[in-house]
Amino acid sequence: MRATAPMRRIRKSALQVDEAERRSEAELRGAAADVIMLGRFYYLFLAFNIGTSGLQFAHAYMGQPPTAPLWPIDAVGWLTGSGWFEHDRVVTVVGLLFAIGAAGFPRLLVWRLGSFAYLLVHVALANSYGAINHGSHIMLFVGFALLFLPGRDEGRLMARKSVLRCLAVLWFAQGLILLSYTLSGFWKLWHSRLEVFSTDAMSRILLDRALLEADNIPILLPFVAQHNWLAQSMWWLTLYIEVFALLVVFRPHLHRPFGAVLMLFHITSDWLMNISFSLNIVMLGLFLLLSPLAPARFSLPATVRSLPLAGIPFRLVQRRNAL
């Protein structure tokens, strides 16, 4: 069977791994099936966190009405009346059931929608007491992207449309994840301005952090703070990775390397500054490190050529050699 025009366009654009390597229609169907499987793992992880850790509704409710309620809290209060958040155990059980249902039947919208609604209300309530915590935002964004997963296939034409929708959902999820890092990178550039070019910017950040964490000094902080070259290298590498993170969506060779580096970035941030983003690590592992669109075999030359800015000289050399 000949591929449809939309499928051919996808194979010739973002899914093109190298000039001589293109994805077949069978490979695209396999990638789409992997996206559904990643959705299952997402909802299993959500169910685990609802049942055992910080995503229980009782952890968001502080025993008193929200002092600065966000709009989802006002919306639920308008629908159900005041005081609904006091029934935290019931809400937790409902959210757990939706997450388990979505893990078992990821193509049924009702389970995905219920899971997203629970997570949205949980995040909104946790941030309705006058402070914003970004720890679970990425998981919420991915849950929103997964709402657009296709239903069951009906015939070959619908199957092809499902493939396109699955791949679009993957790009959407990756884009939302990586956009947060790009925004963070630009915020650092804007906030630091000329400090970006300072030779001791990171060392001063670490010293300020040491004062804040005087009672709980992170394990890596003393060592890194004493080696300015290491601290500054980490600062510039962080800026490079974050600023250009969003471009990785369109460069499959970078999915796994950038996913691994960003996971290591969060682990290092925890050991260096006591800043933990454990949910982000899992989301990066699922949708970048395990990306269905990443090449099956790692290629160092192709990875280097795919790097934003840094890969330009290598791409020029490749083009010159191809002439």
C-alpha positions as MATLAB code, in Angstrom:
seq = 'MRATAPMRRIRKSALQVDEAERRSEAELRGAAADVIMLGRFYYLFLAFNIGTSGLQFAHAYMGQPPTAPLWPIDAVGWLTGSGWFEHDRVVTVVGLLFAIGAAGFPRLLVWRLGSFAYLLVHVALANSYGAINHGSHIMLFVGFALLFLPGRDEGRLMARKSVLRCLAVLWFAQGLILLSYTLSGFWKLWHSRLEVFSTDAMSRILLDRALLEADNIPILLPFVAQHNWLAQSMWWLTLYIEVFALLVVFRPHLHRPFGAVLMLFHITSDWLMNISFSLNIVMLGLFLLLSPLAPARFSLPATVRSLPLAGIPFRLVQRRNAL';
ca = [
       0.000    0.000    0.000;
       1.301    3.461   -0.845;
       1.653    5.930    1.998;
      -0.799    8.790    2.202;
       0.380   12.347    1.479;
       0.439   13.406    5.178;
       2.490   10.305    6.028;
       4.959   11.029    3.219;
       5.345   14.618    4.400;
       6.114   13.443    7.931;
       8.689   10.943    6.711;
      10.408   13.687    4.701;
      10.526   16.268    7.482;
      10.742   15.890   11.241;
      11.017   12.104   11.219;
      13.951   12.155    8.837;
      16.856   10.982   10.985;
      19.555   11.457    8.352;
      19.671   12.249    4.656;
      19.943    8.549    3.840;
      17.703    7.223    6.619;
      13.941    7.619    6.584;
      11.223    5.939    8.581;
       9.046    3.397    6.855;
       5.318    3.290    7.437;
       5.749    0.158    9.549;
       8.304    1.965   11.719;
       5.901    4.862   12.159;
       3.159    2.482   13.284;
       5.590    0.939   15.758;
       6.497    4.390   17.069;
       2.795    5.206   17.499;
       2.267    1.990   19.479;
       5.207    2.980   21.674;
       3.550    6.341   22.356;
       0.469    4.507   23.658;
       2.739    2.373   25.857;
       4.463    5.496   27.217;
       1.005    6.800   28.073;
       0.342    3.620   30.066;
       3.559    4.094   32.016;
       2.669    7.743   32.655;
      -0.668    6.812   34.194;
       0.869    3.949   36.181;
       3.390    6.412   37.587;
       0.579    8.859   38.333;
      -1.386    6.147   40.152;
       1.714    5.175   42.151;
       2.257    8.778   43.238;
      -1.395    9.299   44.128;
      -1.361    6.161   46.242;
       1.981    6.571   47.987;
       3.522   10.035   47.855;
       3.161   13.759   47.225;
       0.277   13.603   44.756;
      -2.192   12.512   47.419;
      -4.832   15.186   47.786;
      -4.173   15.490   51.534;
      -0.675   16.774   50.730;
      -2.153   19.673   48.757;
      -4.745   20.609   51.396;
      -3.156   22.424   54.348;
      -6.046   21.983   56.729;
      -7.583   25.371   55.999;
      -9.315   27.042   53.028;
      -6.957   28.370   50.339;
      -5.761   31.908   51.019;
      -5.175   32.695   47.326;
      -7.341   30.239   45.363;
      -6.520   29.717   41.695;
      -9.280   29.504   39.092;
      -9.655   25.659   39.124;
     -10.374   25.834   42.855;
     -12.965   28.560   42.356;
     -14.521   26.569   39.498;
     -14.868   23.388   41.566;
     -16.188   25.389   44.507;
     -18.815   26.973   42.259;
     -19.909   23.520   41.067;
     -19.869   21.654   44.393;
     -20.024   24.293   47.100;
     -17.507   25.388   49.694;
     -15.571   22.955   51.834;
     -15.287   20.231   49.179;
     -11.513   20.045   49.586;
     -11.956   18.785   53.143;
     -12.998   15.414   51.681;
      -9.405   14.763   50.671;
      -9.561   10.974   51.063;
     -12.553   10.658   48.752;
     -10.941   12.902   46.156;
      -7.696   10.893   46.381;
      -9.518    7.583   45.846;
     -11.392    8.996   42.845;
      -8.154   10.273   41.324;
      -6.461    6.918   41.932;
      -9.290    5.053   40.193;
      -9.100    7.346   37.163;
      -5.321    6.927   36.934;
      -5.577    3.130   37.132;
      -8.345    3.160   34.533;
      -6.245    5.322   32.195;
      -3.279    2.964   32.599;
      -5.457    0.007   31.672;
      -7.402    1.731   28.903;
      -5.276    4.654   27.673;
      -7.385    5.135   24.545;
     -10.581    5.867   26.481;
     -10.841    9.627   26.922;
     -12.967    9.483   30.077;
     -10.130    7.922   32.107;
      -7.498   10.320   30.765;
      -9.767   13.310   31.320;
     -10.548   12.265   34.897;
      -6.841   11.786   35.643;
      -5.995   15.187   34.224;
      -8.839   16.853   36.154;
      -7.592   15.325   39.414;
      -4.016   16.429   38.764;
      -5.139   19.923   37.727;
      -7.155   20.398   40.916;
      -4.350   18.934   43.049;
      -1.726   21.280   41.549;
      -4.100   24.252   41.770;
      -4.900   23.620   45.448;
      -1.227   23.116   46.351;
      -0.460   26.502   44.778;
      -3.440   28.348   46.273;
      -1.780   29.303   49.551;
       0.225   32.283   48.337;
       3.249   30.492   46.863;
       3.927   28.682   43.596;
       5.758   25.353   43.487;
       6.746   24.107   40.033;
       7.535   20.533   41.061;
       4.504   18.903   39.423;
       3.837   21.317   36.543;
       5.645   19.238   33.917;
       3.598   16.177   34.837;
       0.443   18.260   34.487;
       1.529   19.516   31.052;
       2.214   15.973   29.843;
      -1.191   14.873   31.126;
      -2.760   17.622   29.023;
      -0.881   16.462   25.925;
      -2.038   12.868   26.466;
      -5.662   14.008   26.341;
      -5.270   14.089   22.554;
      -4.381   10.421   22.158;
      -6.606    8.767   19.535;
      -9.395    6.325   20.264;
      -9.556    2.809   18.859;
      -8.683    2.275   15.185;
     -11.479    1.555   12.737;
     -10.115    0.514    9.366;
      -6.783    1.191    7.666;
      -7.452    4.883    7.006;
      -8.353    5.505   10.642;
      -5.261    3.554   11.687;
      -3.093    5.941    9.676;
      -4.806    8.925   11.243;
      -4.194    7.367   14.650;
      -0.495    7.070   13.849;
      -0.341   10.755   12.976;
      -2.230   11.708   16.132;
       0.031    9.569   18.335;
       3.140   11.164   16.866;
       1.594   14.628   17.239;
       0.887   13.857   20.906;
       4.511   12.792   21.394;
       5.776   16.027   19.821;
       3.303   18.013   21.911;
       4.439   16.338   25.141;
       8.116   16.756   24.263;
       7.520   20.371   23.282;
       5.766   21.201   26.562;
       8.522   19.529   28.569;
      11.367   21.216   26.715;
       9.639   24.594   26.476;
       9.852   24.892   30.255;
      13.639   24.551   30.066;
      13.942   27.047   27.215;
      11.878   29.570   29.178;
      14.072   28.920   32.205;
      17.178   29.519   30.101;
      15.883   32.813   28.710;
      14.814   33.868   32.202;
      18.377   33.240   33.426;
      19.768   35.294   30.543;
      17.374   38.166   31.194;
      17.776   38.085   34.966;
      21.580   37.804   34.936;
      22.208   39.936   31.822;
      25.911   40.834   31.808;
      26.496   38.383   34.666;
      26.309   35.654   32.023;
      29.832   36.627   30.981;
      31.148   36.817   34.532;
      33.880   34.295   35.372;
      32.540   33.565   38.854;
      28.749   33.763   38.420;
      28.059   30.163   39.430;
      30.431   30.273   42.385;
      28.588   33.290   43.813;
      25.238   31.554   43.268;
      26.522   28.524   45.176;
      27.840   30.664   48.030;
      24.449   32.374   48.329;
      22.836   28.953   48.340;
      25.212   27.787   51.074;
      23.962   30.619   53.287;
      20.346   29.594   52.670;
      21.088   25.912   53.278;
      23.426   26.413   56.244;
      21.668   23.697   58.248;
      21.656   21.204   55.362;
      24.664   21.740   53.099;
      24.255   19.718   49.858;
      26.854   17.013   49.319;
      28.439   18.536   46.176;
      28.284   22.209   47.099;
      31.579   22.532   49.059;
      33.601   20.773   46.354;
      32.142   22.625   43.350;
      32.229   26.020   45.080;
      35.980   25.629   45.615;
      36.664   24.921   41.914;
      35.551   27.966   39.991;
      36.386   26.462   36.573;
      34.034   23.546   37.277;
      31.243   25.759   38.592;
      31.486   28.125   35.625;
      31.549   25.253   33.131;
      28.355   23.902   34.692;
      26.791   27.392   34.465;
      27.517   27.833   30.756;
      26.531   24.253   29.930;
      23.230   24.753   31.759;
      22.508   27.934   29.797;
      23.293   26.242   26.475;
      21.135   23.190   27.172;
      18.181   25.171   28.493;
      18.113   27.929   25.863;
      18.178   25.468   22.950;
      16.119   22.695   24.597;
      12.969   23.305   22.528;
      14.846   22.690   19.253;
      15.510   19.114   20.373;
      11.901   18.191   19.522;
      12.784   18.466   15.831;
      16.161   16.663   16.094;
      15.602   12.974   16.907;
      19.333   12.307   17.337;
      19.257   14.611   20.373;
      16.209   13.130   22.115;
      18.113   10.603   24.201;
      21.317   12.617   24.824;
      19.409   15.713   25.931;
      17.002   13.599   27.972;
      19.914   11.962   29.799;
      21.725   15.291   30.314;
      18.606   17.000   31.673;
      17.960   14.068   34.026;
      21.551   14.382   35.250;
      21.006   18.143   35.557;
      18.159   17.595   38.034;
      20.107   15.021   40.027;
      23.087   17.405   40.199;
      20.816   20.307   41.210;
      19.552   18.225   44.107;
      23.057   17.278   45.259;
      24.394   20.788   44.637;
      21.596   23.122   45.788;
      18.911   20.926   47.402;
      16.557   21.683   44.490;
      14.617   18.531   43.675;
      12.443   17.880   40.601;
      11.908   14.125   40.813;
       8.752   14.154   38.670;
      10.636   15.962   35.895;
      13.263   13.217   35.875;
      10.635   10.567   35.202;
       8.938   12.633   32.479;
      12.289   13.193   30.753;
      13.017    9.492   30.975;
       9.695    8.513   29.434;
       9.349   11.011   26.617;
      12.966   11.796   25.701;
      15.246    9.016   26.906;
      12.695    6.433   25.673;
      11.569    8.520   22.690;
      10.103    6.267   19.959;
      11.496    8.643   17.325;
      15.097    8.466   18.497;
      17.402    6.386   16.239;
      17.761    2.768   17.250;
      21.558    3.103   17.261;
      23.489    5.978   18.751;
      25.606    7.864   16.228;
      28.134   10.336   17.647;
      28.724   12.157   14.303;
      24.982   12.575   13.671;
      24.447   13.716   17.266;
      27.205   16.306   17.025;
      25.866   17.593   13.695;
      22.411   17.955   15.246;
      23.614   20.218   18.075;
      22.218   23.763   17.878;
      24.930   26.259   16.894;
      27.775   23.963   17.959;
      26.890   21.534   15.170;
      27.006   24.102   12.354;
      30.729   23.627   11.503;
      30.296   19.852   11.380;
      27.269   20.177    9.106;
      29.245   22.464    6.798;
      32.098   19.958    6.660;
      29.629   17.169    5.821;
      28.090   19.214    3.015;
      31.511   20.098    1.630;
      32.578   16.453    1.654;
      29.350   15.488   -0.085;
      30.061   17.784   -3.027;
];
